[in-house]
Amino acid sequence: MSGLTAVHRAESRRREDEGLVRALRTHQVDAIVGDRDVMLVRLREAEDNLKSSRNQLRALAASLLSVREEERTAIARELHDEFGQALTSLQLGLSWLSRNAPAGQRPLHAKIRSLTITTTSLIQSVRTIASELRPGVLDELGLADALKAAAREFAHDTGIRCVFKTNTGKVRFDRRAAIAVFRIVQAALTNAARHAHASSVVITLMRSKTGLNVTVMDNGKGIARKLIDSQTSIGIAGMRERAFSLGGTFTLGGSSSKGTILTVRIPLSRAVIGKAV
């Protein structure tokens, strides 16, 4: 009898121990699950905060780009209206001196010619700087023709063959989008001239049903991945932010065998005014 009692006691103790273990295990699982839920909540909060911070940085970058363009426009206007007109007046004055100076004063005429050449060079420099600061050609010609002119000028200045292709027809572009695309292409051409060692560049401006696609492709030595991802590549960062400020995408890649290709895609609603034709 005592043996059965001991068995019952042992069985009872075993059940109690198993119950305790189950309780402990359940408590541990609940604790782990609870910690996991807390971690998930905190992770979501961190992701939301990160997303919010990124959106704020994007908005700030877009605002800075807008302010920069406004400042460039103001400086270009000052150069053209003030400095440019002053140089033109100086050129006219030198022309008057050349006509009215005594014929026998050869040193004087030589000095006037030298100053005239210098003044003419300064006027051209002012026009070039003003044009780079404010792409007035966009207002005069529109984006497609402005890019065509940029390609022609690039080929003339560098000796690198540059082709421009488009299917945009009579599309009217939003000015902000036009400036962004023009600046991106300018920067890409500058990089091609300085670093790519290319002999050919192709620029395309293509409209699809949903977006505006811009590519700049060269046949040069390509670009290293570390340069694409580097935070210190200010030119690349600027191009990327211009695309992102319009809700677009920016990709850059290449290799020594294929050269470099830059692709920007902008939603049609952000790039075109009215209905595209």
Secondary structure, 3 states (H helix, E strand, C coil): CHHHHHHHHHHHHHHHHHHHHHHHHHHHHHHHHHHHHHHHHHHHHHHHHHHHHHHHHHHHHHHHHHHHHHHHHHHHHHHHHHHHHHHHHHHHHHHHHHHHCCCCCHHHHHHHHHHHHHHHHHHHHHHHHHHHHCCHHHHHHCHHHHHHHHHHHHHHHHCCEEEEEECCCCCCECHHHHHHHHHHHHHHHHHHHHHHCCCEEEEEEEECCCEEEEEEEECCCCCCHHHHHCCCCHHHHHHHHHHHCCCCEEEEEEECCCEEEEEEEEEHHHHECCCCC
